[in-house]
């Protein structure tokens, strides 16, 4: 009763909100992500946004009718981040658009790197005269090195300077701002020294050239590592066939078909699929028979035989023969497209552990510029006077040394590593999961899996196969009714019911070719029973013992004993009664899934408290719990009571993180109340939407995989964040000269830039190690 107003409120809220996807370019570091999020969230009508640095995607939630997506994209573009609204038409071609952008970015990076390397080679050649190679003496001219530095800033460094300046102009400094300030400061100081030699300053035109060379080398390597991290999503996208061959219904045998984009196929249109082709739509086979490779959905390598009436999914492969399919869903509504959307959304959602990094990233650039300024002031006004021998040993001036140290601070700081720590791990982790039949819905899910203490299982369709079979009919009135007549009456009552027990009755009646009788005054009591008149005879009841007792119908002791005996064997029991006279008992059984026992055992070995929850009769639930060695179980729990039971468990165990595993609409309230929810394959739409993790293969052991992979991915995130924070905490003081007085350790700007580039590469490479993970890893 409590759930009704809550559902209504959530539906009204959903109707008042809308979402859009923006493809955002120009993001280089965590500071850029923070800047994009800030610009989006400040836009009137926007509720929230999440931005992914790796996939370059922003997901925006806003009040319906309050935001014009094109205007929001334009605002970001003017703010230094070129953006486009992803339309429904573009969604299908998203892979091609991204590949084009990626190729253009790679070409630019290679061009920048090549230019920087050429300039770096000339700069290095200019110093070979120290080795006695005097015919290169013209290349040692200081004006030659000035020209090299100028070209380095104007050609490969142009994008960095412009992007960094835009960040400063919009009061959103980023990594390029820090690099730009550092290189320009070195360049301008060297220019002053060149024009006014009497000042005695040192010219270090080589530093901008070398610094940019290291920066671009690092970015090329980092970009390639990022692309490897996103291979899983690209692999899913490549499964989506771009074309479909539609045929006319009247001329199916003569028609060769018309090729059109697969996202333009409409429901009920016929599509011909040749042997070896991928099915372009979700649909039903209406002509022919074949074998279908469904490994991309189920993980099973053995093709499945399909004939007329069987369903097929887009992206699966027709390996048997030519078939004609009637379309049920196409484009973005196919199962494959929904999986892709879920994976992409998951890769955008952040883990709570990322909050620290986000907080640091928001102020990182300002903090580094402040530290650089303090470093310059300290060494120029005080440090070089206290340790005056340093200037003599380095053959430098106070101004140049102070400037070099400040530049070191600017370029060694790495907001990129902070920005890549979480998204790269989530990207790889969710990609690995998708390849193993798991849809993990984002970084926020991972932290819950890390601390999981209790896992609650629904019984029917989760631990069992969900295919109830009528196993026995106990006839209490054999003089007046045959077993077939009793089945006919019960099936006629249940003809419009979707309850699993009703469906089992209907399947049995149809298999015996029984005709359904006319019914009147049907009154359904969900999950408990049904009452009505059949074939002119009044007051038939078909339902559970507890419901019959509510109706004042008392069963005698012998009937109850027989029922209890069947229930202790794992059978579910319902009764057929007319007025207050019991006519029959129907017993149903459902097989346990093949991996149920081993999965429960392994979960218990992992230290999890396993609980069984079911709407079935308590004796039946007790029997199943006993078979599976589950100590805690709850039977006879109605759908509306399942959510309340999870709340009670959370109150009873306030410090424990509780997971719920289910598949049906009746499990959704409990899944919504749980801290962590897992939806089984072929689960209801609402169960899938509520779930934290969705299993796409019919393997119960994938629950183990989901929990272990979630934990491993979160561990990678923590490792990355630890590295990124430790790197900055250690290298920034070194760059500021903390080791200079005692150990005479001084980094030059080029070396500092190399360390910065290496930091990002280490984070991405560490995330890529997840690709080697297997479920047997601890």
HELIX and SHEET records of a PDB file:
HELIX    1   1 UNK A    2  UNK A   15  1                                  14    
HELIX    2   2 UNK A   30  UNK A   41  1                                  12    
HELIX    3   3 UNK A   69  UNK A   78  1                                  10    
HELIX    4   4 UNK A   88  UNK A   92  1                                   5    
HELIX    5   5 UNK A   94  UNK A  125  1                                  32    
HELIX    6   6 UNK A  128  UNK A  131  5                                   4    
HELIX    7   7 UNK A  134  UNK A  140  5                                   7    
HELIX    8   8 UNK A  142  UNK A  154  1                                  13    
HELIX    9   9 UNK A  158  UNK A  169  1                                  12    
HELIX   10  10 UNK A  175  UNK A  195  1                                  21    
HELIX   11  11 UNK A  197  UNK A  199  5                                   3    
HELIX   12  12 UNK A  205  UNK A  229  1                                  25    
HELIX   13  13 UNK A  231  UNK A  238  1                                   8    
HELIX   14  14 UNK A  262  UNK A  264  5                                   3    
HELIX   15  15 UNK A  295  UNK A  298  1                                   4    
HELIX   16  16 UNK A  331  UNK A  333  5                                   3    
HELIX   17  17 UNK A  335  UNK A  348  1                                  14    
HELIX   18  18 UNK A  352  UNK A  354  5                                   3    
HELIX   19  19 UNK A  355  UNK A  378  1                                  24    
HELIX   20  20 UNK A  379  UNK A  383  3                                   5    
HELIX   21  21 UNK A  384  UNK A  386  1                                   3    
HELIX   22  22 UNK A  389  UNK A  394  1                                   6    
HELIX   23  23 UNK A  398  UNK A  412  1                                  15    
HELIX   24  24 UNK A  415  UNK A  435  1                                  21    
HELIX   25  25 UNK A  443  UNK A  450  1                                   8    
HELIX   26  26 UNK A  459  UNK A  463  3                                   5    
HELIX   27  27 UNK A  483  UNK A  493  1                                  11    
HELIX   28  28 UNK A  500  UNK A  511  1                                  12    
HELIX   29  29 UNK A  545  UNK A  550  1                                   6    
HELIX   30  30 UNK A  557  UNK A  568  1                                  12    
HELIX   31  31 UNK A  596  UNK A  605  1                                  10    
HELIX   32  32 UNK A  618  UNK A  627  1                                  10    
HELIX   33  33 UNK A  639  UNK A  652  1                                  14    
HELIX   34  34 UNK A  665  UNK A  667  5                                   3    
HELIX   35  35 UNK A  668  UNK A  673  1                                   6    
HELIX   36  36 UNK A  685  UNK A  690  1                                   6    
HELIX   37  37 UNK A  702  UNK A  735  1                                  34    
HELIX   38  38 UNK A  740  UNK A  743  1                                   4    
HELIX   39  39 UNK A  749  UNK A  768  1                                  20    
HELIX   40  40 UNK A  769  UNK A  772  5                                   4    
SHEET    1   A 4 UNK A  46  UNK A  52  0                                        
SHEET    2   A 4 UNK A  57  UNK A  63 -1                                        
SHEET    3   A 4 UNK A  17  UNK A  24 -1                                        
SHEET    4   A 4 UNK A  83  UNK A  85 -1                                        
SHEET    1   B 6 UNK A 258  UNK A 261  0                                        
SHEET    2   B 6 UNK A 243  UNK A 247 -1                                        
SHEET    3   B 6 UNK A 270  UNK A 273 -1                                        
SHEET    4   B 6 UNK A 323  UNK A 329 -1                                        
SHEET    5   B 6 UNK A 282  UNK A 287 -1                                        
SHEET    6   B 6 UNK A 311  UNK A 312 -1                                        
SHEET    1   C 3 UNK A 304  UNK A 306  0                                        
SHEET    2   C 3 UNK A 290  UNK A 293 -1                                        
SHEET    3   C 3 UNK A 317  UNK A 318 -1                                        
SHEET    1   D 7 UNK A 438  UNK A 440  0                                        
SHEET    2   D 7 UNK A 693  UNK A 695 -1                                        
SHEET    3   D 7 UNK A 676  UNK A 679  1                                        
SHEET    4   D 7 UNK A 657  UNK A 662  1                                        
SHEET    5   D 7 UNK A 452  UNK A 458  1                                        
SHEET    6   D 7 UNK A 609  UNK A 613  1                                        
SHEET    7   D 7 UNK A 632  UNK A 634  1                                        
SHEET    1   E 6 UNK A 469  UNK A 475  0                                        
SHEET    2   E 6 UNK A 581  UNK A 589 -1                                        
SHEET    3   E 6 UNK A 572  UNK A 578 -1                                        
SHEET    4   E 6 UNK A 537  UNK A 543 -1                                        
SHEET    5   E 6 UNK A 529  UNK A 534 -1                                        
SHEET    6   E 6 UNK A 519  UNK A 525 -1                                        
END                                                                             
